[in-house]
């Protein structure tokens, strides 16, 4: 506890209980903390006065609306591009392939950041490029992790038109691939947006547990042999997981 205010630390212990419990009575907080009831009562009373805790009709406490204001301020400052870029650079330097960051914009995916491969043979991609959500791994990972209602609505309203010789145009096959992506946490595309290309993508989640973006490694199929895929899959999933963590995502938030 050196250089820490013990009273503040104990007060935070009270608030931290609500990371695991949506609501708690005073006695439940006392039991969980193992400290005198008078101390807990004093801290809870202060938090209630300041708007950090509020009491419901059953006499239990839950986090107050003051946290919503602070949370929004933090969320507004989280620039996913700024947070993702160092991790993308590390991924690019390790995989030696192009790395793309994509977000949903209407029924499209839009590239908001990209890093080129050091290899002379590379794919054409640029910030601002759009692609339909169903085509290509980075776009499709966004579609795969939309809510069931959003995904179903999109598929009902969208014609799966071919964009390259590997574009998935069969609706049943598309649904299978989307389900596989949700199960495995990644997806792979072969010649879906451009011929002779491969892309591997994983989802990025925000602090609320909702999909924030898609991250992909992409390149010519000659560099994406079957023997290399497990390594690249691990790299993309780990990078996406790290960016999600930077955004405040924790396992179980979904």
C-alpha positions as CSV (number, residue, x, y, z in Angstrom):
1,X,0.0,0.0,0.0
2,X,3.0,2.3,-0.2
3,X,2.2,5.7,-1.6
4,X,-1.5,4.8,-1.8
5,X,-4.3,6.3,0.2
6,X,-5.8,3.3,2.1
7,X,-9.2,4.9,2.4
8,X,-9.3,5.4,-1.4
9,X,-8.2,1.8,-2.0
10,X,-10.8,0.4,0.3
11,X,-13.4,2.6,-1.4
12,X,-12.4,1.2,-4.8
13,X,-12.8,-2.3,-3.3
14,X,-16.5,-1.5,-2.9
15,X,-16.9,-0.3,-6.5
16,X,-14.9,-3.2,-7.9
17,X,-17.6,-5.6,-6.5
18,X,-19.9,-4.3,-9.2
19,X,-17.6,-5.6,-11.9
20,X,-19.0,-9.1,-11.0
21,X,-22.4,-8.2,-9.5
22,X,-25.1,-6.1,-11.1
23,X,-26.7,-5.3,-7.7
24,X,-25.8,-5.9,-4.1
25,X,-27.3,-5.2,-0.7
26,X,-25.3,-3.6,2.1
27,X,-25.0,-6.9,3.9
28,X,-23.8,-8.7,0.8
29,X,-21.1,-6.1,0.3
30,X,-20.0,-6.6,3.9
31,X,-19.8,-10.3,3.5
32,X,-17.9,-10.1,0.2
33,X,-15.4,-7.5,1.5
34,X,-15.0,-8.9,5.1
35,X,-14.8,-5.5,6.6
36,X,-16.9,-3.8,9.4
37,X,-20.4,-2.9,8.3
38,X,-20.0,0.7,9.6
39,X,-17.1,1.2,7.2
40,X,-19.0,-0.1,4.2
41,X,-22.1,1.9,5.2
42,X,-20.0,5.1,5.3
43,X,-18.4,4.5,1.9
44,X,-21.6,3.4,0.2
45,X,-23.4,6.5,1.6
46,X,-20.7,8.7,0.1
47,X,-20.9,7.0,-3.2
48,X,-24.6,7.3,-3.3
49,X,-24.5,11.1,-2.5
50,X,-22.0,11.6,-5.3
51,X,-24.1,9.6,-7.8
52,X,-21.7,6.7,-8.2
53,X,-24.1,4.3,-6.6
54,X,-27.9,4.3,-6.5
55,X,-30.5,2.2,-4.6
56,X,-33.3,0.4,-6.3
57,X,-36.8,-0.3,-5.0
58,X,-35.6,-3.5,-3.3
59,X,-33.0,-1.7,-1.3
60,X,-30.1,-3.0,-3.3
61,X,-27.3,-0.9,-4.7
62,X,-26.2,-0.7,-8.3
63,X,-23.8,1.6,-10.2
64,X,-25.1,5.1,-10.7
65,X,-25.5,7.1,-13.8
66,X,-22.4,9.1,-13.0
67,X,-20.4,6.2,-14.4
68,X,-22.2,6.5,-17.7
69,X,-20.9,10.0,-18.1
70,X,-17.4,9.0,-17.3
71,X,-17.6,5.9,-19.5
72,X,-18.7,8.0,-22.4
73,X,-15.9,10.4,-22.0
74,X,-13.4,7.5,-22.1
75,X,-15.1,5.8,-25.0
76,X,-15.0,9.1,-27.0
77,X,-11.3,9.3,-26.5
78,X,-10.6,5.7,-27.7
79,X,-9.4,6.1,-31.2
80,X,-9.3,2.5,-32.5
81,X,-6.9,3.5,-35.3
82,X,-4.5,5.0,-32.8
83,X,-4.8,2.0,-30.4
84,X,-4.5,-0.5,-33.2
85,X,-1.6,0.9,-35.2
86,X,1.3,-0.3,-32.9
87,X,-0.2,-3.8,-32.7
88,X,-0.7,-3.8,-36.5
89,X,2.9,-2.8,-37.1
90,X,4.1,-5.6,-34.9
91,X,1.8,-8.0,-36.7
92,X,3.0,-6.8,-40.1
93,X,6.7,-7.1,-39.1
94,X,6.1,-10.6,-37.8
95,X,3.9,-12.0,-40.6
96,X,5.6,-9.9,-43.4
97,X,2.2,-9.5,-44.9
98,X,-0.2,-6.6,-45.4
99,X,-2.4,-5.8,-42.4
100,X,-5.8,-4.2,-42.7
101,X,-8.2,-2.6,-40.2
102,X,-11.9,-2.4,-41.3
103,X,-15.1,-1.1,-39.8
104,X,-18.8,-1.5,-40.8
105,X,-20.3,1.4,-42.6
106,X,-23.9,0.7,-43.6
107,X,-23.9,-2.5,-45.7
108,X,-20.2,-2.1,-46.5
109,X,-16.9,-2.5,-44.8
110,X,-14.5,0.4,-45.1
111,X,-10.7,0.2,-44.7
112,X,-9.7,2.7,-42.1
113,X,-6.0,1.7,-41.7
114,X,-3.6,-0.4,-43.6
115,X,0.0,-1.4,-43.6
116,X,1.8,-2.8,-46.7
117,X,3.9,-5.9,-46.8
118,X,7.6,-5.4,-47.2
119,X,7.5,-7.9,-50.2
120,X,7.6,-6.3,-53.6
121,X,4.5,-8.4,-54.7
122,X,1.5,-6.9,-52.9
123,X,-2.2,-6.4,-53.1
124,X,-3.9,-3.2,-54.0
125,X,-5.7,-1.8,-51.0
126,X,-6.1,1.7,-49.7
127,X,-7.7,3.5,-46.8
128,X,-11.2,4.4,-47.7
129,X,-11.7,1.4,-50.0
130,X,-15.1,-0.3,-49.6
131,X,-16.2,-3.9,-49.9
132,X,-19.5,-5.7,-49.3
133,X,-19.7,-7.4,-46.0
134,X,-20.1,-10.9,-47.5
135,X,-17.0,-10.8,-49.6
136,X,-13.4,-11.2,-48.3
137,X,-12.3,-12.4,-44.9
138,X,-11.9,-9.0,-43.3
139,X,-15.4,-7.8,-44.4
140,X,-17.0,-11.2,-43.6
141,X,-15.7,-11.4,-40.0
142,X,-17.7,-8.2,-39.4
143,X,-20.8,-9.9,-40.8
144,X,-20.2,-13.1,-38.8
145,X,-20.2,-11.2,-35.5
146,X,-23.2,-9.0,-36.0
147,X,-26.2,-9.8,-34.0
148,X,-28.4,-12.6,-35.3
149,X,-31.1,-10.2,-36.3
150,X,-28.7,-7.8,-38.1
151,X,-27.0,-10.7,-39.9
152,X,-30.3,-12.2,-41.0
153,X,-31.6,-8.9,-42.2
154,X,-28.5,-8.3,-44.2
155,X,-28.6,-11.7,-45.9
156,X,-32.2,-11.3,-46.8
157,X,-31.6,-8.0,-48.4
158,X,-28.3,-8.8,-50.2
159,X,-27.6,-10.5,-53.5
160,X,-24.3,-12.4,-53.2
161,X,-22.8,-11.3,-56.5
162,X,-19.4,-12.6,-57.6
163,X,-16.5,-10.2,-57.4
164,X,-13.7,-12.7,-58.2
165,X,-13.5,-16.4,-58.9
166,X,-13.7,-17.4,-55.3
167,X,-16.6,-15.2,-54.1
168,X,-19.2,-17.2,-52.1
169,X,-22.5,-16.7,-53.9
170,X,-24.4,-19.7,-52.4
171,X,-26.5,-18.5,-49.5
172,X,-26.4,-21.8,-47.6
173,X,-22.7,-22.0,-47.9
174,X,-22.4,-18.4,-46.7
175,X,-24.4,-19.2,-43.6
176,X,-22.2,-22.2,-42.9
177,X,-19.0,-20.1,-43.3
178,X,-20.4,-17.4,-41.0
179,X,-21.3,-20.0,-38.3
180,X,-17.8,-21.5,-38.6
181,X,-16.3,-18.0,-38.1
182,X,-18.2,-17.4,-34.9
183,X,-17.2,-20.8,-33.6
184,X,-13.5,-20.5,-34.5
185,X,-13.0,-16.8,-34.0
186,X,-11.5,-16.2,-37.5
187,X,-12.3,-16.7,-41.2
188,X,-10.3,-17.2,-44.4
189,X,-11.1,-16.1,-47.9
190,X,-9.6,-17.4,-51.1
191,X,-9.9,-15.1,-54.2
192,X,-13.1,-13.5,-53.1
193,X,-12.3,-9.9,-53.8
194,X,-9.4,-10.4,-56.1
195,X,-8.1,-13.5,-57.9
196,X,-5.1,-15.4,-56.5
197,X,-5.3,-13.8,-53.0
198,X,-5.8,-15.0,-49.5
199,X,-7.0,-13.1,-46.4
200,X,-7.3,-14.2,-42.8
201,X,-9.4,-12.1,-40.4
202,X,-10.4,-11.9,-36.8
203,X,-12.9,-9.7,-34.9
204,X,-12.2,-6.8,-32.6
205,X,-14.6,-6.1,-29.8
206,X,-15.1,-2.9,-27.8
207,X,-15.6,-2.3,-24.0
208,X,-19.3,-3.1,-24.3
209,X,-18.6,-6.5,-25.8
210,X,-19.9,-5.5,-29.3
211,X,-18.1,-5.8,-32.5
212,X,-15.9,-2.8,-33.2
213,X,-13.8,-3.7,-36.3
214,X,-12.2,-6.5,-38.3
215,X,-8.4,-7.1,-38.6
216,X,-6.9,-9.1,-41.4
217,X,-3.6,-10.3,-42.9
218,X,-3.7,-10.5,-46.7
219,X,-1.5,-11.4,-49.6
220,X,-1.0,-13.4,-52.7
221,X,-2.0,-17.1,-52.4
222,X,1.6,-18.2,-53.2
223,X,2.6,-17.0,-49.7
224,X,-0.3,-18.5,-47.9
225,X,0.4,-22.2,-48.1
226,X,-1.4,-24.7,-45.9
227,X,1.8,-25.2,-43.8
228,X,1.9,-21.5,-42.9
229,X,-1.8,-21.0,-42.1
230,X,-1.8,-22.2,-38.4
231,X,0.9,-19.6,-37.6
232,X,-0.9,-16.8,-39.4
233,X,-4.2,-17.7,-37.8
234,X,-2.6,-17.5,-34.3
235,X,-1.0,-14.2,-35.1
236,X,-4.2,-12.5,-36.4
237,X,-6.3,-13.8,-33.5
238,X,-3.8,-12.7,-30.9
239,X,-3.4,-9.3,-32.5
240,X,-7.2,-8.8,-32.6
241,X,-7.5,-10.0,-29.0
242,X,-4.8,-7.5,-27.9
243,X,-6.6,-4.6,-29.7
244,X,-9.9,-5.6,-28.1
245,X,-8.2,-5.5,-24.7
246,X,-6.9,-2.0,-25.4
247,X,-10.5,-1.0,-26.2
248,X,-11.6,-2.3,-22.8
249,X,-13.0,-5.6,-23.9
250,X,-12.9,-8.5,-21.4
251,X,-13.7,-12.1,-22.0
252,X,-17.4,-12.7,-21.1
253,X,-18.5,-9.1,-22.1
254,X,-20.5,-10.4,-25.0
